[in-house]
Amino acid sequence: EGEGEGEVEREKCARQVEVEGVLACVLLERVCAVARCRVTARNVHRLFLTCLVVATKVAHDHVRCTMLREFCQCGGVPRQELKRLEVALLFVLSFNVVVHGDEFCQFCAEHAQYCA
């Protein structure tokens, strides 16, 4: 692998992480609207991490079997708890976890000041 190829791959990964982050934020907004919950300092970490896991799974056809473990390590949440939170999130959203292009673009436009 040439040096330039590695840089291209890193940029591709960085863009994908940005997309998944936006998808997670859209899901988080849906959860708050449907469940009428407030995001607080006590719950934001687990809510966003769970939304990010679901967004990553939705965005990719194939997810590595180590992905959940990596999210748990990175987020500091036990694996069983994150799995339980993921299932709960899916039921709260009635499995409505696909974010369509127009909704994605609208979210980005509404939050442009945070996306630099």
TAVEN-V811028 format. One line per field, one symbol per residue. ss: DSSP state (h for helix, s for strand, l for the rest). A space follows every 10 residues. Layout:
ss->???
This chain:
ss->llhhhhhhhh hhhhhhhhhh hhhhhhhhhh hhhhhlllll lllhhhhhhh hhhhhhhhhl llllllhhhh hhhhhlllhh hhhhhhhhhh hhllllllll hhhhhhhhhh lhhhll
